[in-house]
Amino acid sequence: MASEEGVVLILETKRNPAIWKNFDLCLMSDNHEMARCKNCGKFMKAAANSTLKKHTDKHCPVTKAKKEEKGEGSGSSNM
């Protein structure tokens, strides 16, 4: 499991800043790169921005809680 491996270094990235503002690009002890969510700490493969965006938008428990506090959690509208 990725979280059991050690983070050797936090790398800089010039990838999509709208997505990567929520993630650290980490070089792991086995010499591969993983994305770590800055909110909940979950590690994911760093290859696909769409996976990271989906995590932030739908699965991260921290961002989900923040959206619910703002009243954005239901996604339905009475219009």
Backbone torsions as a table, in degrees:
resi	resn	phi	psi	omega
1	MET	NA	138.8	-173.0
2	ALA	-63.4	-37.1	-175.9
3	SER	-68.9	-18.6	177.8
4	GLU	-81.0	-20.1	177.3
5	GLU	-79.0	156.8	-178.9
6	GLY	-90.1	144.0	173.0
7	VAL	-82.4	122.5	-179.2
8	VAL	-87.7	-39.8	-172.0
9	LEU	-157.5	141.4	171.1
10	ILE	-92.4	120.9	-176.4
11	LEU	-95.5	152.6	172.6
12	GLU	-84.4	147.6	177.5
13	THR	-138.0	147.4	175.9
14	LYS	-108.4	16.8	177.4
15	ARG	-67.1	175.1	-175.6
16	ASN	-42.0	106.2	-175.2
17	PRO	-66.0	-25.7	178.1
18	ALA	-65.0	-30.8	178.4
19	ILE	-91.1	-46.6	-172.7
20	TRP	-74.4	-8.0	174.7
21	LYS	-64.6	-20.1	-179.8
22	ASN	-98.2	1.7	-175.4
23	PHE	-135.7	151.1	168.1
24	ASP	-104.4	138.7	172.9
25	LEU	-90.9	114.8	-172.2
26	CYS	-112.2	134.2	170.1
27	LEU	-89.7	120.7	-175.5
28	MET	-88.8	166.6	-176.9
29	SER	-63.5	-23.8	177.7
30	ASP	-92.9	16.5	171.2
31	ASN	71.1	28.5	171.5
32	HIS	-120.3	161.1	-176.6
33	GLU	-97.2	138.0	175.8
34	MET	-133.0	152.0	174.1
35	ALA	-96.6	133.5	177.3
36	ARG	-115.8	124.3	178.2
37	CYS	-64.6	128.0	179.4
38	LYS	-71.9	-19.3	-178.0
39	ASN	-86.9	-51.4	-174.6
40	CYS	-110.7	-12.8	177.2
41	GLY	86.5	3.0	-179.4
42	LYS	-69.6	139.9	176.4
43	PHE	-95.8	138.6	177.3
44	MET	-140.4	163.3	174.3
45	LYS	-61.9	139.0	-175.3
46	ALA	-90.0	0.6	-171.7
47	ALA	-72.7	-35.8	-171.2
48	ALA	-115.4	115.2	177.5
49	ASN	-61.8	-32.9	-178.0
50	SER	-63.6	-36.6	177.3
51	THR	-65.5	-40.7	-180.0
52	LEU	-67.2	-42.0	179.3
53	LYS	-63.3	-42.0	179.0
54	LYS	-62.7	-39.4	177.5
55	HIS	-60.0	-49.8	-178.2
56	THR	-63.2	-44.1	-174.8
57	ASP	-75.0	-34.3	-169.9
58	LYS	-125.2	-25.0	-169.2
59	HIS	-115.4	-24.5	-176.6
60	CYS	-66.8	120.8	-177.7
61	PRO	-63.4	-29.4	-178.9
62	VAL	-72.5	-47.8	179.9
63	THR	-70.3	-31.1	175.3
64	LYS	-62.3	-43.8	179.6
65	ALA	-64.3	-40.1	178.5
66	LYS	-63.9	-40.5	179.0
67	LYS	-65.9	-38.7	179.6
68	GLU	-66.6	-36.3	176.9
69	GLU	-63.0	-35.7	-179.9
70	LYS	-83.4	-6.6	-179.7
71	GLY	83.7	20.6	-178.8
72	GLU	-100.6	2.2	-171.0
73	GLY	-72.7	-29.7	-173.1
74	SER	-74.3	-37.8	179.6
75	GLY	78.0	-5.0	178.5
76	SER	-101.2	155.9	-177.4
77	SER	-132.5	148.5	178.8
78	ASN	-97.7	26.1	-179.1
79	MET	-86.3	NA	NA
